[in-house]
Amino acid sequence: MILLSRPIIWLSLIVLWLLLNGSVAPGQIILGMIVATFACWAALPVVPGKARVRNIGTVAALVLAVLVDVVKSNIAVLRLILSGRTARSAFVDIPLELTDENGLAVLACIVTATPGSAWVQHNSTRNVVTIHVLDTADVDAWAAEFRQTYERRLVEILQ
């Protein structure tokens, strides 16, 4: 069952096992299969369900927005460093409409990939995310732009 649900991960773990051991002896292959099977079985409780993408056009718009924001953020962080100005950092609590596990994971990756921001925590009972922002003059405007740019699109794509 585990082999059928995630065959690429299972095979990748076997190959990784063989590479780490530097041997393709039959005993190592069998041991690698056992370790890969156990690892896949142990990971099942934390594997999210499959995502159902509902709007491909919005995916393209989201990817473009992320790329533009990553470039803008790199420039903004560089300017802050070169100017010597003290950063106006803040922890921003943002209530989310997004509840899909895959969407939350994508949102966390976007925040982490964007310089000047870091995903701090997600309170699943209140569905609020806390993000550390390196430099912002207006916390409320930053949160509103975040929700409009990223969360709204992820909701449209996944929910």
MARDOFI-932715 format. One record per residue (C-alpha): residue number from 1; x, y, z. Coordinates in nm, 4 decimals, decimal comma. Layout:
<rs>
[NUM; [X; Y; Z]]
...
</rs>
This chain:
<rs>
[1; [0,0000; 0,0000; 0,0000]]
[2; [0,2794; 0,2433; 0,0915]]
[3; [0,4709; 0,1542; -0,2235]]
[4; [0,1659; 0,2204; -0,4384]]
[5; [0,0754; 0,5530; -0,2780]]
[6; [0,4197; 0,7180; -0,3043]]
[7; [0,6425; 0,5088; -0,5351]]
[8; [0,8791; 0,7921; -0,6331]]
[9; [0,9494; 0,8816; -0,2704]]
[10; [0,9947; 0,5141; -0,1820]]
[11; [1,2401; 0,4583; -0,4688]]
[12; [1,4217; 0,7838; -0,3903]]
[13; [1,4738; 0,6728; -0,0313]]
[14; [1,6178; 0,3414; -0,1487]]
[15; [1,8568; 0,5197; -0,3868]]
[16; [1,9563; 0,7609; -0,1088]]
[17; [2,0212; 0,4659; 0,1229]]
[18; [2,2432; 0,2999; -0,1361]]
[19; [2,4333; 0,6218; -0,2053]]
[20; [2,4923; 0,6856; 0,1642]]
[21; [2,6200; 0,3327; 0,2134]]
[22; [2,8259; 0,3332; -0,1062]]
[23; [2,7167; -0,0177; -0,1938]]
[24; [2,4635; -0,1896; -0,4185]]
[25; [2,5032; -0,5268; -0,2527]]
[26; [2,1805; -0,7313; -0,2339]]
[27; [2,1750; -0,6992; 0,1453]]
[28; [2,1945; -0,3193; 0,1228]]
[29; [1,9149; -0,3115; -0,1357]]
[30; [1,6901; -0,5207; 0,0904]]
[31; [1,7790; -0,3104; 0,3939]]
[32; [1,7140; 0,0061; 0,1900]]
[33; [1,3717; -0,1280; 0,0927]]
[34; [1,2892; -0,1976; 0,4568]]
[35; [1,4052; 0,1483; 0,5695]]
[36; [1,2177; 0,3208; 0,2831]]
[37; [0,8983; 0,1286; 0,3597]]
[38; [0,9190; 0,2138; 0,7294]]
[39; [0,9949; 0,5824; 0,6544]]
[40; [0,6996; 0,6114; 0,4167]]
[41; [0,4707; 0,4383; 0,6655]]
[42; [0,5888; 0,6671; 0,9492]]
[43; [0,5292; 0,9788; 0,7359]]
[44; [0,1703; 0,8904; 0,6380]]
[45; [0,0054; 1,0770; 0,9293]]
[46; [0,1648; 1,4071; 0,8250]]
[47; [0,1078; 1,3813; 0,4495]]
[48; [-0,1637; 1,6292; 0,3452]]
[49; [-0,4387; 1,5331; 0,1073]]
[50; [-0,4072; 1,5883; -0,2644]]
[51; [-0,4712; 1,9431; -0,3787]]
[52; [-0,7348; 2,0124; -0,6400]]
[53; [-0,6312; 2,3120; -0,8464]]
[54; [-0,9402; 2,4975; -0,9611]]
[55; [-0,8029; 2,7919; -1,1596]]
[56; [-0,4865; 2,7589; -1,3693]]
[57; [-0,4929; 3,1248; -1,4778]]
[58; [-0,4745; 3,2352; -1,1158]]
[59; [-0,1775; 3,0023; -1,0616]]
[60; [0,0118; 3,1886; -1,3346]]
[61; [-0,0839; 3,5258; -1,1828]]
[62; [0,0295; 3,4070; -0,8381]]
[63; [0,3651; 3,2820; -0,9682]]
[64; [0,4230; 3,6124; -1,1467]]
[65; [0,3277; 3,8109; -0,8348]]
[66; [0,5673; 3,6057; -0,6217]]
[67; [0,8543; 3,6538; -0,8676]]
[68; [0,7953; 4,0294; -0,8826]]
[69; [0,7688; 4,0542; -0,5028]]
[70; [1,0887; 3,8542; -0,4499]]
[71; [1,2782; 4,0944; -0,6763]]
[72; [1,1189; 4,4016; -0,5108]]
[73; [1,1942; 4,2649; -0,1637]]
[74; [1,5570; 4,1944; -0,2515]]
[75; [1,5950; 4,5529; -0,3702]]
[76; [1,4175; 4,6899; -0,0608]]
[77; [1,6383; 4,4903; 0,1771]]
[78; [1,9502; 4,5974; -0,0122]]
[79; [1,8431; 4,9641; 0,0072]]
[80; [1,7768; 4,9294; 0,3798]]
[81; [2,1213; 4,7804; 0,4384]]
[82; [2,3026; 5,0360; 0,2233]]
[83; [2,1142; 5,3318; 0,3712]]
[84; [2,2052; 5,2390; 0,7282]]
[85; [1,8510; 5,3315; 0,8354]]
[86; [1,7048; 5,1407; 1,1288]]
[87; [1,4485; 4,8855; 1,0165]]
[88; [1,0862; 4,9262; 1,1286]]
[89; [1,0301; 4,5594; 1,1961]]
[90; [0,7031; 4,4188; 1,3254]]
[91; [0,5206; 4,0972; 1,3985]]
[92; [0,2003; 4,1002; 1,1958]]
[93; [-0,0980; 3,8835; 1,2911]]
[94; [-0,3143; 3,8114; 0,9887]]
[95; [-0,6493; 3,6326; 1,0158]]
[96; [-0,6835; 3,3939; 0,7237]]
[97; [-0,9749; 3,2727; 0,5162]]
[98; [-0,7484; 3,0030; 0,3684]]
[99; [-0,7891; 2,6678; 0,5444]]
[100; [-0,6503; 2,4199; 0,2890]]
[101; [-0,3338; 2,2497; 0,4244]]
[102; [-0,1631; 2,2618; 0,0863]]
[103; [-0,2497; 2,6283; 0,0476]]
[104; [-0,1080; 2,7087; 0,3907]]
[105; [0,2120; 2,5240; 0,2984]]
[106; [0,2417; 2,7218; -0,0260]]
[107; [0,1746; 3,0447; 0,1639]]
[108; [0,4493; 2,9582; 0,4139]]
[109; [0,6914; 2,8899; 0,1267]]
[110; [0,6061; 3,2213; -0,0386]]
[111; [0,6628; 3,4153; 0,2843]]
[112; [0,9892; 3,2357; 0,3530]]
[113; [1,1177; 3,2854; -0,0031]]
[114; [1,0501; 3,6585; 0,0085]]
[115; [1,3389; 3,8502; 0,1681]]
[116; [1,2350; 4,0676; 0,4598]]
[117; [0,9584; 3,8406; 0,5841]]
[118; [0,9444; 3,5200; 0,7847]]
[119; [0,6567; 3,2870; 0,8768]]
[120; [0,6614; 3,2706; 1,2575]]
[121; [0,3572; 3,0625; 1,3468]]
[122; [0,0087; 2,9567; 1,2447]]
[123; [-0,2612; 2,9287; 1,5102]]
[124; [-0,4912; 2,6660; 1,3608]]
[125; [-0,7702; 2,7168; 1,6157]]
[126; [-0,8006; 3,0887; 1,5354]]
[127; [-0,6652; 3,0486; 1,1772]]
[128; [-0,4255; 3,3380; 1,2270]]
[129; [-0,0725; 3,3516; 1,0904]]
[130; [0,2045; 3,5562; 1,2495]]
[131; [0,4630; 3,6928; 1,0103]]
[132; [0,7762; 3,8890; 1,0977]]
[133; [0,8289; 4,1789; 0,8598]]
[134; [1,1736; 4,3368; 0,8470]]
[135; [1,0634; 4,6844; 0,7438]]
[136; [0,7135; 4,8294; 0,7211]]
[137; [0,5699; 5,1697; 0,8006]]
[138; [0,2070; 5,0497; 0,8110]]
[139; [0,1324; 4,7037; 0,9523]]
[140; [-0,2353; 4,7122; 0,8520]]
[141; [-0,1563; 4,8078; 0,4916]]
[142; [0,1080; 4,5332; 0,4739]]
[143; [-0,1419; 4,2744; 0,6026]]
[144; [-0,4114; 4,3912; 0,3586]]
[145; [-0,1704; 4,3712; 0,0635]]
[146; [-0,0559; 4,0243; 0,1761]]
[147; [-0,4126; 3,8987; 0,1895]]
[148; [-0,4986; 4,0519; -0,1477]]
[149; [-0,1848; 3,9392; -0,3294]]
[150; [-0,1371; 3,5889; -0,1915]]
[151; [-0,4207; 3,4587; 0,0226]]
[152; [-0,7050; 3,5645; -0,2084]]
[153; [-0,5375; 3,3902; -0,5016]]
[154; [-0,4657; 3,0725; -0,3052]]
[155; [-0,8272; 3,0573; -0,1889]]
[156; [-0,9388; 3,0973; -0,5510]]
[157; [-0,6985; 2,8226; -0,6637]]
[158; [-0,7556; 2,5629; -0,3907]]
[159; [-1,0878; 2,6170; -0,2142]]
</rs>
